[in-house]
Amino acid sequence: MTGQLTFDEIDDELPLHRATFVVVDLETTGGSSRQDTVTEIGAVKVRGGEVLGEFGTLVDPGREIPPMVVSITGITQAMVHGAPRFDSVLPAFLEFARDAVLVAHNAPFDVGFLRAECERLGVAWPKPAVLCTAKLARRVLGKDETPNHKLGTLARVLHARTTPVHRALDDARATVDVLHALLERLGPLGVRTVPELLEHLPDVTPQQRRNRGLADPLPHAPGVYLFRGPNEEVLYVGTASDLQRRVRQYFTAGERRARVKEMAGLAQRVDHVECAHPLEAEVRELRLLGAHQPRYNRRSKFPKRTWWVVLTEEAFPRLSIVRTARDGALGPFRSRTAAAAAVEALHAGGSLRRCTERIPARDQRGRPCALHELGRCAAPCAGLQGVEEYAPEVISVREVISGSPRWEPGGLLDRLRAELGRFSAEERFEDAAAARDRLAELVRALDRAQRWAALAAVPELVAARPDGSGGWQLAVVRHGRLAAAGNARRGVPPMPVVDALQAAAETVVPEPGPLRGAPADEVRVVHRWLTTGGTRLVRCAQPWSEPAGSAASWREWLERAAKARAPYPAAD
């Protein structure tokens, strides 16, 4: 048996008997990938009719399993007690399924859950080729052969060795037998390669088939691709570790998004930009999205559409939501709603005024509002609080936003946690849950903002990441932006390459604001690359350090909150 070919190495003529398939089945708490979670995963890896391995485990869903689901699957709360959470199972499964064609019966359901979990956990979806045995069965079997295309029916009609019983591994084994039986039917029809198999499904439009040749000129290299329409307009932008392989997938049944299938049919040409490594590809994609705003892309098209929370510049500062960043701002937030939630949390932990009128430093003539009667405001508008008495609250908010090392216990975040503890002690569980969620979202926003701001403050740093082949991927970062990217292949001295990259790197002029003018999405991908994958710092113009106070000291609390079985995390 030859070694497995990765999808980065194969060509369009990979025969079915040499292709690796991973057949997966999930059991869940319900049918919504956005609201429900996984209770069991089972997968079988096969090639050439031979089983190469199996993967299966129960999963703790972190919530109650509905009685109706228990009656169908037989998976009870006791069975998943002590089982791993899906955040620890998912990386192992993705490694198990790496470089394989992903197969499932009713694939949109199973793959939808996997994609949603990747998104929730911040894990990049590997974009495998996907085959749905339910759709394949509708294409291969006539109405006289099977009354329906349910897995149990197909297993019986096609004489599967395993009977599906709504348990993940057994159902995956049954799907393997169904897959092999269907593939045998396709042999006489001339379907002998993986691309031919994917194109055989009815979801491939004639326009997609016609345009498949658009991928032929592209190289087998990492980079960014741009689909162009009849008027040379950019329809869609994406990244790939193998440009030709990825673009070719848009013209197969593996592409299930209706809008993207429409785009693939409209395209007249595919341009590309080769990149040194995936970080450069991600950054170039973000910049091209912002420049062209392609109508078929849904994300990151408007990098400037962010929101910030700031303290106003007046005698009695208040919190305000603005579109333009300034020094000392909290953010960025993708929506005004998210920014408003942060403002509400900051207000809940202190007594900053909420009114919007400008209050002079002296001769206040207002009347106290209802918040004063509730103890939420000291009424500076009515002269009941002076500038000096008001200042400590302003300082507290500024320090918690900046992550000041002068932060001490008893500050704003501790007051919010104390409120949570009071609600739980009074058995006000709904209020406790709301307070927990409010505090957790604020801590996440602060932690993210402080990490990104610390990176953007560094004028220049050079980093290197192992490329897996004995060489290095190199990046020059200036104020959070990627200024240059390159490679030092195995056997090439890396430092001369570093010197050349620094000399040719883009000049970055910092602007006001925590991110020094860098787009939030670019800072996000650069920060992730720098802090994962064994990346090492080569040079740094000044020490790059993230604040240890404020949100950073709450990461352990966040982890416990996420894992807590109670409706709210216990207060310390």
N, C-alpha and C positions, 0 to 999 in steps of 0.2 A: 504494500500500500504506500503510495507516494505521500509526501507531506502536504498539509493543507495549504492551498494558495489563498493569500489574502485578496480582498477585493481591490486593493491598490495595485496588485500584480497581474490580475487576470485580464483577458481581452474579451471581446464579444463572443468568442467561440467556446466559452467554457461549457463542456458537455455536462449534462445532468448527472451522469454517474460519477463525475469528479467534484461536483458542487457539494458544499456542506450546508445542510439545513438544520436550523434549530426550531423545533416545534414547541410552542409554549401555550400554556393554559393558565388562566388566573381564576381564583374564586374571590369574590368581593362582598362587601356589606350591602351593595346595591348596584344600580345601573349607571350612576353618574360619576364620571371620572373626576369631576370638580368637587363633589360633595362626599363621595364614598371612598373607602380605602380597601386595600388588598388583605385577604385573610389567608391565602395560600397561593403559592406559585409552583408550577411543575414544568419541566422542559426536558426534551430529549434531543440530543445531537446525533444526526445520522449523515452518512455519506456512502453512496454506492450500495444502499440497502443494508448497510451495517451500522449498528448502534455504537457510537463512539463514547457516549457518556450520558448521564442523567443528572438533573438538578431539581431538587424539590425541598420545600420547607413550608411549615405553617408560619404565619406572620401575625404578630400582634397588631391589630388595626388601631389600637389606641382609643377605641370606643366600643359601645355595646353592639353586638351582632343582632340584628332584628330577628324576632322569632320565625318569621316567614323564611328568611334566609337559612336559619338553622334547620328548618324542616326540609329544605331542598338539598343542602350540602351535607348536613350532619355535623358541621363544624360548630362546636359550642364555645362559649366563653372560657370554660375550663381548659379546653384543648389548646387555645392560643395563649393561655396564661404562661408567661415565661418565655414565649417564643420571641425571636428577634423582631425588631421593628423593620419596616421596609427600607428605611434610610441606610441600614447596614446590609440588607439583602440585595438591593439594587446594584451596587458596584460589582458584587460577585456575579450576578446574572449577566450584566453587560460584558464582563470579561469572558464568561462562558459562551456568550453568543457573538463574540467579536468576529468580524469578517465572514459571517454566515448569512444566508438568506433566512429571514425570520418568517415563520409559518404559524398561522393560528386559524382556528375555525371561527368565523366571524371576526376577522382580524381587526376591523375598526374598533371593536370593543376592547380587546386585550392590548393592542398597540396604543389605543387612546389612553388607557390607564398608565401604561409605561411612560408615555410621553409626558403625561400630566405629573407623574411622580418625579421625572427628571426636571421638569420646570420648577416644581415646588422645592426641590432640593438643590437647585442651581447646578445640576449636572448636564453637560452637553449631550443632547440626543445624537447618537451616532449615525442616524439616517440610513439604516440598513434597507436593502431591497426587501419588500414585504409581499408575501403570498397568502391569499385567503382561500382556504380549502372549500369554504361554502360557495364562494363565487366560482371557483374552478369546477366544483361539482355541477353547478347550474349550467356551465359551459359544456361539460363532457357528458353528463347523464341526461337521457331523455325522460319525458314525463311517464313513459311506460315502464321505466326501470325503477323509479323511486317516487313514493307519494309526496315526499318533501325533502328538504336538504338539511334537516337537523342532524347533529352529530350522531345521536343514537340511532337514527334511521339509516344513515349512511354506513355506520359500523356494522349494522345487521345486513344490509344489502350487499356490501362489499366484503363481507366475511372477515371482519377485523378480529384479531386474536384477543383484543382487550375490549371489554364492554365499558363504555363511559358511564360514570356514576356520580357526576358532579363533584369529583375530587380531582385536583389539578394534575397530578402526575399520571393517574389512570386515564384521564381524558386526553392528555398529551400523547400517551402511548397509543390510544385508539386513533388519534388524529394522524399519527405516523403511518399506521396501517392504511387509513383512508387515503393519505397522500400518495403512498406507493401504488395503491390500486388505480388511482386516477392517472398517475404518470404512465403506468402501463398502457392505459387507453390512448394516451397522446402519442406513443411511439409510431403507430401506423399513420398518424396525421402529419408526420414530419417534424414534430417538436422534439428537438434533441439537445438544445442548449438553454441556459438560464435566460438570456434575453428573449429567445423564442417563446419560452414558457410564460414570461411576464407579459409579452405582447399578445399571447393567445387569449388572455382574459378579455371579457367584453368591455371593460372600462377604458380601454385605449381607443381614443377617437381617431378617425381617419387623418385629421390634421396632425395629431401627434406622430402617427406612423410616417406621414409624409416628411416631417421635419427632423426625423431621427438623424439624418446625415449632418445636421448642423453641429453635432458634437465631434465629428470626425477630425477637424483641423486642430482641436484643442490638445495640449500636451498632457502627459501623465505627470503633473507637477502641482504643488499647492498654489493657490491664488484666489482671485476674485473673478467672477464671470458676470457679464451684463447681457441680458436678452434685449435685443433691439427690435422695434416694430416697423411697420411699413414706412413711416416717416422719419426713421432714424431715432425715434424717441426711445428712451430707456424704459423698458417695461418692468424689469425685475433685476435685482442684484443679489448675489449670494456668494458664499465662500465654499471652498472645497480643499481637501487634502490631495485629491486627484481630480483635476478639472474635467478631463474627458469622461471619467467614470461617473462623476456626479451629474454632469449635464445630461448624459445619456439617460439617466434615471427619470428625467422629466418626460421622456417619451415612452415610458413603459407603464404597466398597470401598478407599479409600485408607487406612482404618484396618484394620490386619491383626492387632493384638494381641488374642488371644482374650478375655483378662480385661477389656480396655477395651471391646470390643464388647459383652460381657455387661453392663458398667456402663451403656453408652449405651442398652441396651434396658430397663434397670431405672429409669433416671432419670425423674423426674416434673417437674422444673423445673431451670433453669439460672440461678443468680444470678450477678451480676458486680459488680466494683468497677473503675471507670475510674481510670486512673493517668496521671500527668503524662508519664511516659516509661518505657522498658523497665527501668531500674534500680529504680524504685519498684515496678513489677509483679513483678520477681524477688524483691524483699525481702518484699512482701506475700504472695507465694506461699509463701515459706519460713515466715513467721509463721503463716499459715493452716494449713499442713501440720502444724506443731508443735501448734497449738491443737486441730485436729479429728482428726488422725491418720487420714485417710481410708483405708479398707481397700483401695481399688483403686490407690492410689499406692504405689510401691515405695521411693522415696528421700526423705531429709530429713524423715521423719515424727517422728524422735526427736532433736531438736537437742542434747539434753543427754547423749546416749549417746556420749561421747568419752572417750579415755584420755590420760593424761599421764605423763611420766617425770619424777620428782623425786629430789632428794637428801634423804635422811632427816636429821632434826635430832638428831644425837647426836655423841659424841666422834669416832667413826670413821664418817662418813656412807657410805651405800651407795645404789645406784640402786634405786628402787622404782616400780612402776606403780600409779597411782591413778586414781580417777574424778573427783575434785574438783581443779580447777586451783588452783595457789598461785603466788606470785611466784617467778620463777626456774625454772619448770617448762618442759619441752620438749614441744611438741605444738601442736595436738591431733592425735590419731590416731583413725582410724575404727574400728579393731579392736585388741584386746589383742595379737593376733599382730604387727601392725605396730609397736606400742610395744615388744614384746619384741625384735623385730629391731633396733630402735634401741638398746636396752639392750645387746644382744650386740655391736653395733658399737662402742659406747662402751667396753665392757669390753675388746674386742680391741685398742683403741688405748691402753689404760692399765693400771694395776694396782690399781684399786679392788677392794675385797673383794667377794665374791659371796655369802658366807654371810649368813644372815638374823638371827642372834642379836645381841642388844645387847651391845656390848663396852664395859666401863667405861674411863675414861681412865687408870686405874692398876690394878695388881694383877690383870692378865689371867692366867687360869689354864687357857686352852684348849690344845689340841694342834694343831700345824700340819696342814692338810689336803693333799690331793694337788696342789692348785693351787700351793701353796708349793713343792713339789718340782719342778713344771714351770716355775717362775719367773714365774707369773702373779699371785702374791700374796706380800706380805712378811710375812704372818702376824702382824698386830697382835693377834689373839686369843691368841697365845702370848707376847706381850710382846716380840716380835722387831722391832717397829716402833712408835715412839711417835707421839703426836698431831702433834708438829712435823714428823716425817719423812713422815707420811701426808698432811699438809695440801696440799703442792704438787699431788698428784693431784686432790684435790677442787677446788682453784682452777682447774686445767686444764680440768676438765669444766664448771665453772660458766662459765668464760670462753668456751668453745666453744659452749655453749648460748646465751649472751646475745649473742655476736658482739662481745665486748669489743674496743675499739680497741687494748687492750694486747696483743692476740693477736700472737704472733710465730712465725716459721718454727721448726719443730722441735717443735710442739705435737702434740696428739692426732691431728688429721687428717693431719699430715705423717708421723706414725708409721704410720698405716694405709696411706698411700701407699708408704712404704718397705717395708712388709711385702709389698705387691703386687709391687713391683720385685724383692724377694728371691725370691718364688715364680716369677716369670717368668724370672729369671736361672738358677734351678735347674730350669727346664723343668717345673715342677709346674703345668701349665696349668689343671687343674680347680680347684686351690686358688687360682690367680691369678684365675680367673673369679669364684669365690665371693668373694674379697676385693674385687675390683672392684665387684661388685654390692652388697656390704655397704657399701662406702664411698660409692657413688653414692646409695643410698637414704638414708644418713645425711645426706649433703650436701643432698639435696632436702628432707628433713624440717627440717633446720636453716635452710635458706634460706627456706622457706615460713614457718616459725615466726617467724623474725626480721623478715621483711617485715610479717607480720600484726601482730606485737606493736608494731612501730614505728608503724603506723597507729592501733592501739587506744590508744596512749599520748597521742595528740593530743586535747585536750579539745574542740576544734571546728575544723572547716575548711569552707569553702564552695568548691565547684568548679562549673565550667561546661563543657559539651560542645556543639559545634556540632550543630544539629538537622538540617543538610542543606538547610534552606530559608531561611537567613539569620538564624535565631534561635538561642536557647540553651536547652539542658536544664540545669536547675540542681539542685544537691543540697547539703543541709546535713548534715554527718557529724559525730557526736559519739562519741568513744571507739569508733570502728569501726562504729557503728550509723547507719543512715539516719534522721535526725531530721526531715527535711522535704524535699519535692521539688516542683518547679514548672517553669514555662516562661516564657521571655521571647520572645514571637514576634517575627518580623521587624518592625522599626519601633518596637518597644516598648523604652524605655530599661531595661536590665537591672538597674541598681543599686537602684532603688526596689523591684523584685521581690525582690532579694537581701535587702534590709532587712526586708521583710515576712515572708519565709521564716524568717529568723533569729529574729524576734520571736515567731513562732508555732511554732517548732520544738519537738519533744518534749524534755523534760528527761531527761537520761541521768545516772544516778548510777553512777560506776565501782565495780566490785567487785574483790576480789583476783584475781590471776592475770594472765598475759601478755595476754589479750584483754579484760581489765577487765570480764568478765562477758558480753561480746557472744557470740552464737552463732557458731561457727566458719564455718558456711555463709554467714551474712550478711556476716561480715568478708571472706570469699573473694569474693563477688560485688561488694561495694563496692570492694575493692582492685582487682579486675579493671577495673571501670568507671573508676576514677580513673587507672589507668596505661595505658589504651588509648584509641583512638578520638579522639585529639586533645584530651582533657580538660585543662582549665587550672585552676590554683588561683586563686581570687579573693581569699579571705581565709584566714588560718591563725592560730589563737590562739598557737601556738608552732611553731618550725621542725619540719617533718615530714621526718625523715631516716632512711634505712635504714642499718644498720651496714655499713661497707665491709670489716671484717675477717671472720674465720671463713668462713662458707659463701659470702658474697658474692664473695670472691676466688677461689672454686673454680668459678664458673659456666663459665668457659672450659674448664676441665678436664672438666666434665660434658658440654659440647658435643662436645669431642673424643672422649670416651668413647662417646657415642651414635653418632658417625659412624665410629668405628674399625672397620676391616675385620678386624683380628686378633681372636682370642677374648678379648682383654683389652686395655685402653688402655695404651700405653707409659708407663712411669714416667719422670718428669723426671730 
